[in-house]
Amino acid sequence: MLSDPTSEITKETIIFYLKEVAGEYKKLSGRRMPAELILIGGASVLINYGFRNMTTDIDAVIHASSSMKDAINTVGDRFGLSNGWLNDDFKRTDSYSPKLAEFSVYYRTFSNVLTIRTVAAEYLIAMKLRSGRQYKSDLSDIAGILSEHRKKGNQITMEQIKKAVIDLYGDWDCLSKSSQDFITAVMENNRYDELYEEITREENTVKEILIQFGERYPKVITKDNAEDIIDNLQKKADSADILAQLRRK
């Protein structure tokens, strides 16, 4: 359920891998079959911001011929990347919206055939609020994005975020109460750098809890039940107690 930590993709390698995919796709489909990838999630954060060092896979909206799958697999095999290292699985999650293309922005074109687009900042925040996973970097990414935009003198407002949520999903109340409370508290707190550090530490603890739980109870955790497992464990004890209990064999 958790991503393979051995398949780390950095800002430098993501560009290299995308170039390789473009080259393979061009060999298979030729110049007359252009393709487009809209990078979302960690990949979009990695390309546009400096606070993230790596991601374990690339989530994207893929507009291409069937040859794209072969190109992705070929590059993955060549460089020892995990299965699904570049995928559109998120289209089956609540954070997907068919309107994403409308609010994406041009990044680069590789091999004159593969166009790369990313998601505009407030829309990326909207997607991460919609997902709101404790065991991923959704919440720390939000604080990181807000921090970098403020440093650049282009602070993102609550009104922009609310508009982005409504643009993508139709209604502010599509967000869980926890996500609504989170972004309200973050915007009122206004200490984005400190919050980023605090949230990152908590996310890392949650990830460790899931890893320990998965080692003790193999094949129990799935993408669908991970949040419920974390919530149930946290109701019983604090994070330190949970880890101590799970480490006992």
Protein Blocks (a to p, Z undefined) as FASTA:
>chain_A
ZZcfklcccfklmmmmmmmmmmmmmmmnojmlccddddehjllmmmmpmkbfbdfbdcdd
ddddfklmmmmmmmmmmnopaehkaccklmmpmkbcfklmmmgccfbdehhlaccddddf
klmmmmmmmnopaklmklmmmmmmmmmmmmnopaccfklmmmmmmmmnopaklpcfklmm
mmmmmmmnopmmlmmmmmmmmmmmmmmmmmmmmmmmghkbcfklmmmmmmmmmmmpcfkl
mmmmmmpZZ
